[in-house]
Amino acid sequence: MGVSGAVSRFFQRRLEGRTLPVLTVCAVILVVWYGAAIGLNWATESDKLARAGDPSVQDIIAATWSSKRPLLPAPHQIVAEMWKTTVDVRPTSPRSLLYHASVTLMPTLFGFAIGSALGILLAVGILFSVTLDKTMMPWIIISQTIPILAIAPMIIVVLNTIGVQGILPKAFISTYLSFFPVTVGMVKGLRSPDRMLTDLMHTYSASPPQTLIKLRLPASLPFLFTSMKVAVAAALVGTIVGELPTGAVAGLGARLLAGSYYGQTIQIWSALVMASLMAAVLVWLIGIAERIALARQGARP
């Protein structure tokens, strides 16, 4: 009874929590995906089978889910490709998705670290300086209206002309995309303490740096971690975009380019799914750091 009761409580908690809604959404996505694969691949596969005879509907549906070069690959084809390129090959092989993911990961983390630090410094400067608040914030917002696909090649070319190569150009693009959410989130977080609390700090003759360290920074932590979750995903996108105009031979961006050159849509989708998994893991790690930091402040989970 004890074991069965524990198992029953476990599944009950899963059903009462987020597990059931997440599984439901995933099931709906899979159904829609398989249906879309049938619709997009139908014309091509039906023509192929018609040349060989009189195919049935079941034959055409099966062909749409097993085509070597589909317009939209079925989910099981992507899973099979990812298994083949992660488990069946060495992680250091250029054919391994893990190898390409590791190449993309380094400039992503580098650019994210620089962007986060820059965003925090800008937010602190904007907090204490009215001039920076009125001059920097409009330019920070305007900077994000420029399409990254348009300026990424220019950034790469300019940095190459001054001898900056390797991961730095990609990290610079990641920084460009990741500093904005951190800046905006930290400005809001640093200004979030109640007026009564700031007046209390003034009553005790606290200096602006003391108020920043003892009141504003702790109050801004939830805003900081939320903005960092957005920033790390943006940093990953920036790295992938930075790999596209460089003619890179490694990285998820290079994997996307190679797949597009040779019409390997399954390879393209597997690289996209790997990028999504990387972003999910990075956001999850930041969430863990957030829970640890807030727990140390005495916040309730």
Secondary structure as GFF3:
##gff-version 3
##sequence-region A 1 301
A	DSSP	alpha_helix	2	16	.	.	.	ID=ss1
A	DSSP	alpha_helix	19	52	.	.	.	ID=ss2
A	DSSP	alpha_helix	57	64	.	.	.	ID=ss3
A	DSSP	alpha_helix	75	86	.	.	.	ID=ss4
A	DSSP	alpha_helix	97	128	.	.	.	ID=ss5
A	DSSP	alpha_helix	130	143	.	.	.	ID=ss6
A	DSSP	alpha_helix	148	161	.	.	.	ID=ss7
A	DSSP	alpha_helix	167	190	.	.	.	ID=ss8
A	DSSP	alpha_helix	195	203	.	.	.	ID=ss9
A	DSSP	alpha_helix	208	211	.	.	.	ID=ss10
A	DSSP	pi_helix	212	216	.	.	.	ID=ss11
A	DSSP	alpha_helix	217	243	.	.	.	ID=ss12
A	DSSP	alpha_helix	252	261	.	.	.	ID=ss13
A	DSSP	alpha_helix	265	296	.	.	.	ID=ss14
###
